Each structure stands twice: as C-alpha cells, then as structure tokens.
Amino acid sequence: MKDFFQVERPVFEASAPGRLDVMGGVADYSGSLVLQMPIEEETTVRIQLTEEDFFTVVSEVDGGQKRASIAVNEILRWGEFGRVDTSTGLHLDFQKSQNFWARYILGCFLLASQTFDFQLSGARIYVTSDVPIGAGLSSSAALEVATLRVLAKAYNLTFDPLQLPKLAQRVENEIVGAPCGLMDQLASHHGVPGELLPISCQPAKLHGAILLPEDLVLERVSSGVTHSVSGEAYTTARTAAYMGYGLLAAQAGATKEQLLQARDMGDWSKLPYGGYLANFDAKHFEESLESTLPETMLGADFLSSGAVSIDLVTKIDPAQEYPVRAAASHPVYENACIRQFASLLAQIDNIDLPRHQVFARLGLLMLSSHASYSAIGLGHAATDEIVHKVVAKGAKRGYYGARVTGGGCGGTVVVLRRR
C-alpha cells in the first residue's frame, strides 16, 4: 500500500460497517419499520487526490486484489445523460467492462461533485474490507458510506445527517442500477454495533436504539449462497409490490394523473396511505383488500389497465409475470410483525409473561417473516435448511427463531437464541 500512494501528498481514510438485517429487509422500499444492527466488520477507503487525469482504484477483498484505471472524462460522461436508466445501470460500454465493480466507488465521486459543485480530478483509491461479499450484510452500502465519508475529509464537505446515506443510495440506484431502499446506507452510517437501530422508511426517520436483553443473542449464519440486490428476483418482487400499490391506490380513488404527478415530483404525501403499503392496516387489508389483488399479473396487462407504478427505480416488463398479491401483502404484514417485535423487546421487563414465552413470540415473528420471503420469490433452499435446523432444535434448547436477511435469495440467516 505504501508504494501505491505518492509520498508528497496527504492520504485520507474513513471506514464504515456492514449491517445485519434483523427485521425488515425488503419491506423498506414500501415504508416499513425496519430493525438493523451494524456488524463489527468494516470497509476502509483511503484516497489521495492527484493531478492525474484518471482514477486508479485498488480493492483488496476476500483475499484477492482488483485494480482499475478509469479516465476522469469517462466518469464525467456518466453524468451527461442525467438520471441513469436503472434497467441498464451505467453507460453500456462500462457496464460490460471488467472494471464494473468500481462503479460503487467512482459513482460516489461523481454524485458528490455534482451535489457540492467541486471539480472532479484524478485520485488514487485503496479499498480494504472484511465485510463478506454477497452475504446479505450490505458490503456495498459499507463501501459507499466509507467512500463518501473519506470524500468529506478530502474535499472538506459537510453532510446533513440524512444527506450522506441518501447520496449513497443514489449511487446504488442511479449508477449501479440496483433498486435498493435506503435502509442499508442509514444503518451503516448511523448505527452502533451491538444496538438495534429502528428506522421508519418513509423515507427515513431514525428512532432510539433498542438493546437486546443480556440473555438473548442474535447470531448470523452464512448460507454460502451469494446474494445480490441487483438480481432479477429482488427486482421482480419490488416491481410487483409497487404494481400492487398502484392497483390499490386506484381503488382508493387516486387518478392516473395524481399518481404520475406524485411519481415525477417525488412527493407521495397526498396519495392514499401516503404512498406506502406499510401504512395499510393489516386486519383491514386481510379482510377487504388482499383478495382484490391478482395473484399474478402480466406486465402488459398492468400497463394497459391504466394503473401506475410510482417507483422511479424499476421498470415493468410487459412480457413478465409478477407475483402482485404476495409482493404487496408482504410489507403490510411485515410492518405489523416488526412493530410487535420492537414493542416486545422494548417492554420485555414489564411484560407479565414468563421470559421464555416472550422470546418464543419473538422467534415466531421471525419465522413468519422468513416464510413471507419465500412467498415473494426471495427464498432459497440453503437458507430454508438453516431455519429448519433452528426450528428442530426448538425453544426448549434455547433456539427461538430465524429468518433470512436483507434481499434474500441466499446470503445470511439471523438466528435468535438464548445466551
């Protein structure tokens, strides 16, 4: 590393942790409460500003090393097209290149320079990380947050509390082409290891930390299956959820013009339920609304129906079949589960029940969340096997529940057990 940087110029450094999604996961983009816990593993980014007309990026992750050299003018060219089409991500030529991994880092440079109006110049960038890649632990958010933190030092930038996570999310959505919510970036930037951070994703309200009882442990178990929020299954589930909201909003009286205006302006406040599925009452939804949604729906049928998706970061494929009912139901019931989970933890010393019964209830809520992931196409046999083993051990042996984390389709399982 010493030979990488020039001797006469300062080197700036910043780090950010990955996160464990305890409850919430893919309900974040539908406005749910989520419970996140930063992990001990971190990503560290070191940068040195230079007068070179290119960026040199070295990444040491998972025991390997990647190196890229990309001209400043190429990075600036990304911004010439305005908002990047998230169905394709970056400029096509770069997306096909072997250096596409550098988008997470250099996208931060580009959007920060646009936001704070400074001239983008060359830099040498060195990344190290012990956050597992593809494990559903937000390695990408850790990288983006660490990069923006070090840019703040190098360029003397001052971010508002929510500005840095939102900019990191824009990198993910607009530069990378991954349709993630804001949960991961908020948890990486604002969370404290060992504490549960509750976030209301409408779009971003942080609540006071929740501490686990000393006799409970949240343990993570890797499935060994690589996960990615830019994957097809995640994108399909998100798209289907917004299709479901569009149909329900129309039922509630929202016009096509109102939905289009809300989408284009980014202001959902005047839409039914504030534009978020998580705001539907679970009981009313189950009794009166859920059955009105089609189980599946062809993209072309939705588009021809006159309904509108208010999501700016996904596109409806006319030829694809979407699991509309399950995807729209998931955040409604998930939000109700998470609120129960948070309330039980926060009030655990005042609940008139044996402690082990409260723990068992927490575990059942996690198992319900896990089952819902499978219903919307985000399950995997490897994560199911881990959860089944936890259930088999049972509450009598101190194993209360488990669920897949983050975007599903592999990754990590979080287990709730007695210490």
Phi, psi and omega in degrees: 000324181298323180286346183284320184268151175287142186294322192275357184244148181289152176243128180256150187218141174206156182228162175206147183270161165285184180217152175255120179278100183283314175211140175130297176043240187281008173274356184296318182288351176256012172089014184287160161289140176229154179238116186236148179226114176300148179259170182287328182293141184227161169249134179243132179240127176245134179227150174228119179285139183228176174262010178288158180261028179209161174259134172247120185239129174239132180234125175249102183221140178055036175079357179247171179230133174241148181221138179220147174229117187228131183294145177302318181299328178293319178295317179298328181294334177300324184279350183290340185264007182071219181295126182287137178293112186287352175285341178239343182079225185290176172312132191305318182300319181285325180299327181278349186281161179288349181264017184299333180301334183288353181299325181298324184274306185287336172298325176296317177301312184297307184291328176294320180294324177289321183290318185255003174056052172244157183282128180282128178229176183294162179200156170252129189231130181233123185244131171232149182201144169243014173283121182302135180274137177070020182257008182073025182248018175063048175298326180291318178296320178300319180294316180295315181295317178298319180295315180292325176296319181286329175294326177299322178289315186292323183254007179057051181264149176240115179265141167292162185306323181261351186292318182295311178299322180293323177293321177298320177295321178298322176302314181297313184285312191268328183261315180281323183090020178260123186277055182276160172277196185264354187305311186296314182293322177296316181295319180295321186276323188252346185284160177239124180307137180090354180238143175277127178257111176277133180230126170268115189270061181228055358269341186198099174231121182269140178245169180297147183298149175246128181263139175287145172301151183296339182264012176239148179226138169258116185246139178254140181232125180281136176277345184079003180254124182292137181242152176209130178285351175270005181286163186295320184296317179297314181298320179297315180297317180294314180301316181296322179298316180289329173297316178300317178296319180301319178294317180291323179296321178295321177299325182278001175107359179288133179274163177301320181296319179296318180293318178296318180295318179297319179295313185289328180273343182073018180243106183260004192299332183264002178278159175305132179060027177065015178085005185239130177298328182297343181276354176288137174291128188298319181294313179296321179298314182295319185281327192236338190245323188303317183290345179281346180272140176292142177301313175227157181210132176289137180307319180297324179292322178295313183296325181279347182284345184090356176287163186228135167269131181269007181277126181272347188252006172229157176237143181274124178273116183303332185270357186261146175266130185245139179279072192297311186297311182294319183292325177283328180289325185309306183291333178296308182284326180297316179299320178296319178298316184294320179295322174296316181300311181296319180294318178298317179294316184293329184252017192301327181281351182247004181273131184275061177216152173303143186302320182294332177288323176296316179299321180295322178296318177301317180296320179296324177295321177294319180294324177296318178298317181298317180297324181294327176302315180297324182295334181255014173087017182248016177274175177201145182301325183292319178286325176300320181298318179296315180297318179299322178295322178295315179298321180295323177294317170083163183296329181297334177262009174090014177250111192261327182182172180198159176202154172290151184250168172058228185274001178073202182055045184109210179081227190242147172251134175260131185245134175258120181217164177286142179291000000 
